[in-house]
Amino acid sequence: LDNVVDASGGTGNVSVSMGVLEGDTTANGLVNSSDIAQTQSQSGQAVTQSNFREDVTVNGIISSSDVALVQSFSGTPLSGASLSSPASATPISNPRRTSRNK
């Protein structure tokens, strides 16, 4: 990130790392039965601030397509993930499995 301003007004460039794992609705760095159950429990619901993670197909409704996609990634870990602390819940427009430095 370029020209980041800190709390005291200082500016600079900052490197950050972000990992995204498609299907990891619980944000624990691993797609497993908890993610599948969480997505199934929201099936048929419109997307809200509380359940946006379960809309893995990013179409505005949680359905069997979302459940199937989560199931297809079951057993997949996020490379280099710390499984002890889940990521903060911030909606993103099109989640995909990746790990990048910017």
N, CA, C and O atoms as CSV, one atom per row, in Angstrom:
chain,resi,resn,atom,element,x,y,z
A,1,LEU,N,N,0.851,-1.167,0.000
A,1,LEU,CA,C,0.000,0.000,0.000
A,1,LEU,C,C,0.896,1.229,0.000
A,1,LEU,O,O,1.877,1.282,0.742
A,2,ASP,N,N,0.575,2.196,-0.806
A,2,ASP,CA,C,1.380,3.404,-0.932
A,2,ASP,C,C,0.720,4.570,-0.199
A,2,ASP,O,O,-0.505,4.686,-0.149
A,3,ASN,N,N,1.560,5.422,0.363
A,3,ASN,CA,C,1.108,6.650,1.030
A,3,ASN,C,C,0.097,6.394,2.145
A,3,ASN,O,O,-0.914,7.090,2.238
A,4,VAL,N,N,0.363,5.413,2.979
A,4,VAL,CA,C,-0.485,5.108,4.124
A,4,VAL,C,C,-0.226,6.154,5.196
A,4,VAL,O,O,0.922,6.512,5.461
A,5,VAL,N,N,-1.307,6.646,5.817
A,5,VAL,CA,C,-1.194,7.651,6.869
A,5,VAL,C,C,-1.491,6.982,8.205
A,5,VAL,O,O,-2.542,6.362,8.367
A,6,ASP,N,N,-0.562,7.103,9.173
A,6,ASP,CA,C,-0.792,6.519,10.488
A,6,ASP,C,C,-1.532,7.498,11.397
A,6,ASP,O,O,-1.839,8.618,10.990
A,7,ALA,N,N,-1.816,7.073,12.627
A,7,ALA,CA,C,-2.617,7.864,13.568
A,7,ALA,C,C,-1.976,9.196,13.922
A,7,ALA,O,O,-2.682,10.140,14.275
A,8,SER,N,N,-0.656,9.293,13.836
A,8,SER,CA,C,0.002,10.552,14.177
A,8,SER,C,C,0.330,11.400,12.940
A,8,SER,O,O,1.051,12.392,13.040
A,9,GLY,N,N,-0.202,11.007,11.775
A,9,GLY,CA,C,-0.029,11.816,10.574
A,9,GLY,C,C,1.159,11.440,9.712
A,9,GLY,O,O,1.355,12.035,8.652
A,10,GLY,N,N,1.959,10.472,10.133
A,10,GLY,CA,C,3.093,10.031,9.322
A,10,GLY,C,C,2.619,9.242,8.115
A,10,GLY,O,O,1.602,8.551,8.177
A,11,THR,N,N,3.355,9.345,7.018
A,11,THR,CA,C,3.000,8.601,5.812
A,11,THR,C,C,4.133,7.685,5.396
A,11,THR,O,O,5.291,7.910,5.746
A,12,GLY,N,N,3.795,6.671,4.659
A,12,GLY,CA,C,4.801,5.748,4.157
A,12,GLY,C,C,4.150,4.629,3.374
A,12,GLY,O,O,2.926,4.558,3.261
A,13,ASN,N,N,4.977,3.762,2.838
A,13,ASN,CA,C,4.500,2.600,2.107
A,13,ASN,C,C,4.543,1.400,3.041
A,13,ASN,O,O,5.470,1.256,3.837
A,14,VAL,N,N,3.539,0.546,2.939
A,14,VAL,CA,C,3.408,-0.594,3.839
A,14,VAL,C,C,3.166,-1.851,3.019
A,14,VAL,O,O,2.358,-1.841,2.091
A,15,SER,N,N,3.861,-2.932,3.354
A,15,SER,CA,C,3.594,-4.230,2.745
A,15,SER,C,C,2.709,-5.024,3.690
A,15,SER,O,O,2.970,-5.093,4.892
A,16,VAL,N,N,1.663,-5.623,3.139
A,16,VAL,CA,C,0.768,-6.460,3.934
A,16,VAL,C,C,0.573,-7.783,3.221
A,16,VAL,O,O,0.687,-7.869,1.998
A,17,SER,N,N,0.282,-8.789,3.982
A,17,SER,CA,C,0.032,-10.105,3.438
A,17,SER,C,C,-1.420,-10.468,3.727
A,17,SER,O,O,-1.927,-10.192,4.814
A,18,MET,N,N,-2.087,-11.084,2.759
A,18,MET,CA,C,-3.474,-11.480,2.944
A,18,MET,C,C,-3.700,-12.841,2.315
A,18,MET,O,O,-3.300,-13.089,1.178
A,19,GLY,N,N,-4.336,-13.704,3.056
A,19,GLY,CA,C,-4.698,-15.009,2.527
A,19,GLY,C,C,-6.210,-15.139,2.481
A,19,GLY,O,O,-6.901,-14.741,3.419
A,20,VAL,N,N,-6.721,-15.690,1.398
A,20,VAL,CA,C,-8.150,-15.919,1.248
A,20,VAL,C,C,-8.338,-17.371,0.839
A,20,VAL,O,O,-7.696,-17.852,-0.095
A,21,LEU,N,N,-9.213,-18.059,1.539
A,21,LEU,CA,C,-9.475,-19.465,1.233
A,21,LEU,C,C,-10.947,-19.634,0.895
A,21,LEU,O,O,-11.809,-19.501,1.764
A,22,GLU,N,N,-11.229,-19.925,-0.356
A,22,GLU,CA,C,-12.612,-20.113,-0.796
A,22,GLU,C,C,-13.248,-21.268,-0.034
A,22,GLU,O,O,-12.684,-22.358,0.057
A,23,GLY,N,N,-14.431,-21.009,0.510
A,23,GLY,CA,C,-15.158,-22.032,1.250
A,23,GLY,C,C,-14.927,-22.002,2.740
A,23,GLY,O,O,-15.630,-22.688,3.482
A,24,ASP,N,N,-13.954,-21.221,3.206
A,24,ASP,CA,C,-13.642,-21.142,4.642
A,24,ASP,C,C,-14.574,-20.134,5.306
A,24,ASP,O,O,-14.156,-19.031,5.660
A,25,THR,N,N,-15.839,-20.519,5.474
A,25,THR,CA,C,-16.842,-19.601,6.003
A,25,THR,C,C,-16.664,-19.312,7.487
A,25,THR,O,O,-17.179,-18.311,7.986
A,26,THR,N,N,-15.943,-20.174,8.201
A,26,THR,CA,C,-15.688,-19.937,9.620
A,26,THR,C,C,-14.407,-19.142,9.845
A,26,THR,O,O,-14.107,-18.759,10.976
A,27,ALA,N,N,-13.657,-18.893,8.790
A,27,ALA,CA,C,-12.425,-18.090,8.833
A,27,ALA,C,C,-11.384,-18.634,9.792
A,27,ALA,O,O,-10.720,-17.872,10.495
A,28,ASN,N,N,-11.239,-19.967,9.822
A,28,ASN,CA,C,-10.224,-20.557,10.688
A,28,ASN,C,C,-9.032,-21.111,9.920
A,28,ASN,O,O,-8.164,-21.757,10.506
A,29,GLY,N,N,-8.982,-20.863,8.608
A,29,GLY,CA,C,-7.840,-21.295,7.811
A,29,GLY,C,C,-7.942,-22.700,7.275
A,29,GLY,O,O,-6.967,-23.223,6.736
A,30,LEU,N,N,-9.117,-23.339,7.408
A,30,LEU,CA,C,-9.313,-24.700,6.934
A,30,LEU,C,C,-10.766,-24.871,6.534
A,30,LEU,O,O,-11.663,-24.457,7.267
A,31,VAL,N,N,-11.008,-25.472,5.386
A,31,VAL,CA,C,-12.383,-25.791,4.983
A,31,VAL,C,C,-12.685,-27.193,5.508
A,31,VAL,O,O,-11.996,-28.156,5.172
A,32,ASN,N,N,-13.730,-27.293,6.341
A,32,ASN,CA,C,-14.076,-28.586,6.924
A,32,ASN,C,C,-15.583,-28.672,7.178
A,32,ASN,O,O,-16.351,-27.857,6.667
A,33,SER,N,N,-15.997,-29.657,7.966
A,33,SER,CA,C,-17.422,-29.881,8.219
A,33,SER,C,C,-18.089,-28.704,8.911
A,33,SER,O,O,-19.295,-28.510,8.753
A,34,SER,N,N,-17.347,-27.917,9.668
A,34,SER,CA,C,-17.923,-26.726,10.306
A,34,SER,C,C,-18.363,-25.707,9.264
A,34,SER,O,O,-19.413,-25.081,9.411
A,35,ASP,N,N,-17.575,-25.540,8.225
A,35,ASP,CA,C,-17.925,-24.617,7.144
A,35,ASP,C,C,-19.157,-25.115,6.385
A,35,ASP,O,O,-20.043,-24.336,6.033
A,36,ILE,N,N,-19.195,-26.410,6.144
A,36,ILE,CA,C,-20.339,-26.994,5.430
A,36,ILE,C,C,-21.616,-26.806,6.256
A,36,ILE,O,O,-22.642,-26.375,5.730
A,37,ALA,N,N,-21.546,-27.133,7.550
A,37,ALA,CA,C,-22.715,-26.997,8.424
A,37,ALA,C,C,-23.166,-25.546,8.533
A,37,ALA,O,O,-24.363,-25.258,8.521
A,38,GLN,N,N,-22.207,-24.640,8.639
A,38,GLN,CA,C,-22.545,-23.217,8.738
A,38,GLN,C,C,-23.257,-22.737,7.474
A,38,GLN,O,O,-24.235,-21.993,7.551
A,39,THR,N,N,-22.770,-23.160,6.327
A,39,THR,CA,C,-23.383,-22.758,5.064
A,39,THR,C,C,-24.757,-23.392,4.908
A,39,THR,O,O,-25.702,-22.727,4.483
A,40,GLN,N,N,-24.879,-24.671,5.247
A,40,GLN,CA,C,-26.181,-25.342,5.182
A,40,GLN,C,C,-27.204,-24.650,6.075
A,40,GLN,O,O,-28.373,-24.539,5.705
A,41,SER,N,N,-26.775,-24.185,7.243
A,41,SER,CA,C,-27.708,-23.559,8.187
A,41,SER,C,C,-28.268,-22.236,7.665
A,41,SER,O,O,-29.308,-21.775,8.135
A,42,GLN,N,N,-27.583,-21.626,6.697
A,42,GLN,CA,C,-28.025,-20.346,6.131
A,42,GLN,C,C,-28.671,-20.500,4.754
A,42,GLN,O,O,-29.104,-19.517,4.152
A,43,SER,N,N,-28.733,-21.741,4.259
A,43,SER,CA,C,-29.284,-21.971,2.928
A,43,SER,C,C,-30.722,-21.461,2.838
A,43,SER,O,O,-31.542,-21.717,3.720
A,44,GLY,N,N,-31.012,-20.739,1.760
A,44,GLY,CA,C,-32.329,-20.158,1.541
A,44,GLY,C,C,-32.457,-18.732,2.037
A,44,GLY,O,O,-33.487,-18.091,1.830
A,45,GLN,N,N,-31.415,-18.229,2.691
A,45,GLN,CA,C,-31.444,-16.887,3.262
A,45,GLN,C,C,-30.803,-15.872,2.318
A,45,GLN,O,O,-29.882,-16.190,1.565
A,46,ALA,N,N,-31.311,-14.653,2.381
A,46,ALA,CA,C,-30.650,-13.550,1.683
A,46,ALA,C,C,-29.365,-13.213,2.442
A,46,ALA,O,O,-29.262,-13.483,3.639
A,47,VAL,N,N,-28.410,-12.640,1.766
A,47,VAL,CA,C,-27.134,-12.287,2.372
A,47,VAL,C,C,-27.289,-11.042,3.245
A,47,VAL,O,O,-27.912,-10.056,2.851
A,48,THR,N,N,-26.700,-11.118,4.447
A,48,THR,CA,C,-26.713,-10.002,5.392
A,48,THR,C,C,-25.302,-9.790,5.910
A,48,THR,O,O,-24.378,-10.512,5.535
A,49,GLN,N,N,-25.139,-8.798,6.773
A,49,GLN,CA,C,-23.833,-8.579,7.400
A,49,GLN,C,C,-23.442,-9.751,8.283
A,49,GLN,O,O,-22.255,-9.967,8.528
A,50,SER,N,N,-24.411,-10.509,8.763
A,50,SER,CA,C,-24.138,-11.632,9.655
A,50,SER,C,C,-23.761,-12.913,8.925
A,50,SER,O,O,-23.087,-13.769,9.498
A,51,ASN,N,N,-24.184,-13.063,7.669
A,51,ASN,CA,C,-23.957,-14.341,6.987
A,51,ASN,C,C,-23.272,-14.232,5.620
A,51,ASN,O,O,-23.277,-15.191,4.849
A,52,PHE,N,N,-22.691,-13.083,5.321
A,52,PHE,CA,C,-22.096,-12.889,3.984
A,52,PHE,C,C,-21.038,-13.925,3.646
A,52,PHE,O,O,-20.843,-14.242,2.472
A,53,ARG,N,N,-20.357,-14.456,4.640
A,53,ARG,CA,C,-19.300,-15.445,4.373
A,53,ARG,C,C,-19.847,-16.715,3.722
A,53,ARG,O,O,-19.131,-17.393,2.986
A,54,GLU,N,N,-21.117,-17.037,3.992
A,54,GLU,CA,C,-21.700,-18.257,3.441
A,54,GLU,C,C,-22.118,-18.107,1.980
A,54,GLU,O,O,-22.404,-19.107,1.322
A,55,ASP,N,N,-22.158,-16.893,1.465
A,55,ASP,CA,C,-22.488,-16.666,0.050
A,55,ASP,C,C,-21.216,-16.781,-0.784
A,55,ASP,O,O,-20.738,-15.793,-1.342
A,56,VAL,N,N,-20.676,-17.985,-0.866
A,56,VAL,CA,C,-19.394,-18.180,-1.552
A,56,VAL,C,C,-19.515,-18.070,-3.066
A,56,VAL,O,O,-18.511,-17.891,-3.756
A,57,THR,N,N,-20.729,-18.174,-3.589
A,57,THR,CA,C,-20.921,-17.977,-5.028
A,57,THR,C,C,-21.167,-16.512,-5.363
A,57,THR,O,O,-21.265,-16.147,-6.535
A,58,VAL,N,N,-21.265,-15.683,-4.349
A,58,VAL,CA,C,-21.381,-14.226,-4.476
A,58,VAL,C,C,-22.522,-13.828,-5.425
A,58,VAL,O,O,-22.327,-13.067,-6.372
A,59,ASN,N,N,-23.711,-14.362,-5.142
A,59,ASN,CA,C,-24.870,-14.016,-5.967
A,59,ASN,C,C,-26.014,-13.406,-5.154
A,59,ASN,O,O,-27.097,-13.177,-5.693
A,60,GLY,N,N,-25.788,-13.143,-3.872
A,60,GLY,CA,C,-26.785,-12.460,-3.061
A,60,GLY,C,C,-27.750,-13.356,-2.317
A,60,GLY,O,O,-28.587,-12.863,-1.560
A,61,ILE,N,N,-27.654,-14.665,-2.514
A,61,ILE,CA,C,-28.494,-15.610,-1.768
A,61,ILE,C,C,-27.672,-16.850,-1.455
A,61,ILE,O,O,-26.819,-17.263,-2.241
A,62,ILE,N,N,-27.935,-17.423,-0.323
A,62,ILE,CA,C,-27.209,-18.630,0.084
A,62,ILE,C,C,-28.072,-19.825,-0.299
A,62,ILE,O,O,-29.226,-19.929,0.117
A,63,SER,N,N,-27.502,-20.726,-1.095
A,63,SER,CA,C,-28.276,-21.839,-1.645
A,63,SER,C,C,-27.449,-23.124,-1.669
A,63,SER,O,O,-26.332,-23.180,-1.156
A,64,SER,N,N,-28.034,-24.148,-2.279
A,64,SER,CA,C,-27.330,-25.422,-2.406
A,64,SER,C,C,-26.047,-25.277,-3.222
A,64,SER,O,O,-25.117,-26.066,-3.055
A,65,SER,N,N,-25.989,-24.285,-4.096
A,65,SER,CA,C,-24.757,-24.037,-4.866
A,65,SER,C,C,-23.615,-23.626,-3.941
A,65,SER,O,O,-22.469,-24.029,-4.143
A,66,ASP,N,N,-23.929,-22.826,-2.931
A,66,ASP,CA,C,-22.912,-22.419,-1.959
A,66,ASP,C,C,-22.453,-23.624,-1.144
A,66,ASP,O,O,-21.260,-23.807,-0.903
A,67,VAL,N,N,-23.416,-24.444,-0.723
A,67,VAL,CA,C,-23.080,-25.641,0.061
A,67,VAL,C,C,-22.182,-26.555,-0.770
A,67,VAL,O,O,-21.177,-27.059,-0.268
A,68,ALA,N,N,-22.536,-26.769,-2.032
A,68,ALA,CA,C,-21.745,-27.647,-2.906
A,68,ALA,C,C,-20.325,-27.111,-3.104
A,68,ALA,O,O,-19.362,-27.878,-3.117
A,69,LEU,N,N,-20.204,-25.805,-3.256
A,69,LEU,CA,C,-18.870,-25.220,-3.444
A,69,LEU,C,C,-18.019,-25.395,-2.193
A,69,LEU,O,O,-16.842,-25.744,-2.285
A,70,VAL,N,N,-18.607,-25.156,-1.027
A,70,VAL,CA,C,-17.868,-25.353,0.230
A,70,VAL,C,C,-17.459,-26.823,0.352
A,70,VAL,O,O,-16.320,-27.120,0.713
A,71,GLN,N,N,-18.376,-27.735,0.055
A,71,GLN,CA,C,-18.062,-29.165,0.122
A,71,GLN,C,C,-16.908,-29.527,-0.811
A,71,GLN,O,O,-16.086,-30.380,-0.477
A,72,SER,N,N,-16.843,-28.892,-1.968
A,72,SER,CA,C,-15.794,-29.214,-2.937
A,72,SER,C,C,-14.402,-28.817,-2.445
A,72,SER,O,O,-13.404,-29.357,-2.922
A,73,PHE,N,N,-14.326,-27.884,-1.501
A,73,PHE,CA,C,-13.043,-27.465,-0.949
A,73,PHE,C,C,-12.747,-28.092,0.407
A,73,PHE,O,O,-11.736,-27.767,1.029
A,74,SER,N,N,-13.614,-28.985,0.872
A,74,SER,CA,C,-13.432,-29.600,2.189
A,74,SER,C,C,-12.064,-30.279,2.282
A,74,SER,O,O,-11.661,-31.021,1.386
A,75,GLY,N,N,-11.370,-30.014,3.369
A,75,GLY,CA,C,-10.032,-30.557,3.583
A,75,GLY,C,C,-8.922,-29.641,3.118
A,75,GLY,O,O,-7.746,-29.958,3.293
A,76,THR,N,N,-9.273,-28.507,2.527
A,76,THR,CA,C,-8.272,-27.582,1.999
A,76,THR,C,C,-7.825,-26.599,3.080
A,76,THR,O,O,-8.662,-25.913,3.668
A,77,PRO,N,N,-6.515,-26.518,3.353
A,77,PRO,CA,C,-6.012,-25.518,4.311
A,77,PRO,C,C,-5.520,-24.270,3.579
A,77,PRO,O,O,-5.186,-24.319,2.396
A,78,LEU,N,N,-5.482,-23.173,4.292
A,78,LEU,CA,C,-4.852,-21.962,3.783
A,78,LEU,C,C,-3.359,-22.096,4.029
A,78,LEU,O,O,-2.952,-22.348,5.164
A,79,SER,N,N,-2.549,-21.941,3.029
A,79,SER,CA,C,-1.099,-22.058,3.177
A,79,SER,C,C,-0.589,-21.047,4.185
A,79,SER,O,O,-0.859,-19.852,4.060
A,80,GLY,N,N,0.148,-21.516,5.183
A,80,GLY,CA,C,0.747,-20.626,6.173
A,80,GLY,C,C,-0.236,-20.040,7.162
A,80,GLY,O,O,0.097,-19.075,7.850
A,81,ALA,N,N,-1.455,-20.597,7.259
A,81,ALA,CA,C,-2.471,-20.030,8.155
A,81,ALA,C,C,-2.160,-20.337,9.605
A,81,ALA,O,O,-1.653,-21.410,9.932
A,82,SER,N,N,-2.467,-19.390,10.464
A,82,SER,CA,C,-2.448,-19.609,11.895
A,82,SER,C,C,-3.853,-20.038,12.274
A,82,SER,O,O,-4.771,-19.217,12.256
A,83,LEU,N,N,-4.042,-21.299,12.615
A,83,LEU,CA,C,-5.377,-21.822,12.865
A,83,LEU,C,C,-5.917,-21.433,14.231
A,83,LEU,O,O,-7.061,-21.765,14.544
A,84,SER,N,N,-5.146,-20.747,15.051
A,84,SER,CA,C,-5.610,-20.407,16.389
A,84,SER,C,C,-6.461,-19.148,16.439
A,84,SER,O,O,-7.243,-18.983,17.375
A,85,SER,N,N,-6.336,-18.252,15.461
A,85,SER,CA,C,-7.127,-17.016,15.513
A,85,SER,C,C,-7.774,-16.744,14.169
A,85,SER,O,O,-7.078,-16.529,13.177
A,86,PRO,N,N,-9.122,-16.752,14.124
A,86,PRO,CA,C,-9.799,-16.506,12.854
A,86,PRO,C,C,-9.602,-15.093,12.358
A,86,PRO,O,O,-9.386,-14.169,13.143
A,87,ALA,N,N,-9.678,-14.931,11.053
A,87,ALA,CA,C,-9.554,-13.610,10.439
A,87,ALA,C,C,-10.776,-12.772,10.772
A,87,ALA,O,O,-11.851,-13.307,11.045
A,88,SER,N,N,-10.608,-11.467,10.748
A,88,SER,CA,C,-11.759,-10.601,10.979
A,88,SER,C,C,-12.706,-10.696,9.795
A,88,SER,O,O,-12.280,-10.906,8.659
A,89,ALA,N,N,-13.977,-10.542,10.068
A,89,ALA,CA,C,-15.009,-10.699,9.050
A,89,ALA,C,C,-15.203,-9.412,8.266
A,89,ALA,O,O,-15.849,-8.477,8.739
A,90,THR,N,N,-14.643,-9.371,7.073
A,90,THR,CA,C,-14.799,-8.218,6.197
A,90,THR,C,C,-15.262,-8.707,4.842
A,90,THR,O,O,-14.573,-9.510,4.213
A,91,PRO,N,N,-16.425,-8.238,4.369
A,91,PRO,CA,C,-16.908,-8.718,3.072
A,91,PRO,C,C,-15.946,-8.359,1.945
A,91,PRO,O,O,-15.360,-7.277,1.928
A,92,ILE,N,N,-15.798,-9.280,1.015
A,92,ILE,CA,C,-15.036,-9.008,-0.191
A,92,ILE,C,C,-15.899,-9.400,-1.374
A,92,ILE,O,O,-16.777,-10.254,-1.243
A,93,SER,N,N,-15.668,-8.798,-2.513
A,93,SER,CA,C,-16.582,-8.962,-3.624
A,93,SER,C,C,-16.495,-10.318,-4.305
A,93,SER,O,O,-17.517,-10.813,-4.781
A,94,ASN,N,N,-15.334,-10.937,-4.374
A,94,ASN,CA,C,-15.212,-12.191,-5.079
A,94,ASN,C,C,-14.102,-13.032,-4.467
A,94,ASN,O,O,-12.978,-13.014,-4.968
A,95,PRO,N,N,-14.391,-13.776,-3.386
A,95,PRO,CA,C,-13.339,-14.512,-2.708
A,95,PRO,C,C,-12.816,-15.661,-3.554
A,95,PRO,O,O,-13.592,-16.381,-4.184
A,96,ARG,N,N,-11.538,-15.827,-3.567
A,96,ARG,CA,C,-10.883,-16.929,-4.266
A,96,ARG,C,C,-9.719,-17.409,-3.416
A,96,ARG,O,O,-9.126,-16.636,-2.664
A,97,ARG,N,N,-9.396,-18.694,-3.542
A,97,ARG,CA,C,-8.308,-19.265,-2.791
A,97,ARG,C,C,-6.986,-18.717,-3.325
A,97,ARG,O,O,-6.615,-18.966,-4.472
A,98,THR,N,N,-6.283,-17.968,-2.478
A,98,THR,CA,C,-5.018,-17.390,-2.901
A,98,THR,C,C,-4.257,-16.880,-1.694
A,98,THR,O,O,-4.842,-16.696,-0.627
A,99,SER,N,N,-2.993,-16.655,-1.842
A,99,SER,CA,C,-2.176,-16.022,-0.827
A,99,SER,C,C,-1.211,-15.103,-1.562
A,99,SER,O,O,-0.404,-15.564,-2.369
A,100,ARG,N,N,-1.290,-13.806,-1.286
A,100,ARG,CA,C,-0.498,-12.847,-2.048
A,100,ARG,C,C,0.128,-11.805,-1.150
A,100,ARG,O,O,-0.392,-11.514,-0.072
A,101,ASN,N,N,1.215,-11.254,-1.576
A,101,ASN,CA,C,1.814,-10.081,-0.937
A,101,ASN,C,C,1.538,-8.892,-1.825
A,101,ASN,O,O,1.618,-8.998,-3.049
A,102,LYS,N,N,1.224,-7.795,-1.246
A,102,LYS,CA,C,0.980,-6.562,-2.022
A,102,LYS,C,C,1.829,-5.460,-1.442
A,102,LYS,O,O,1.792,-4.331,-1.930
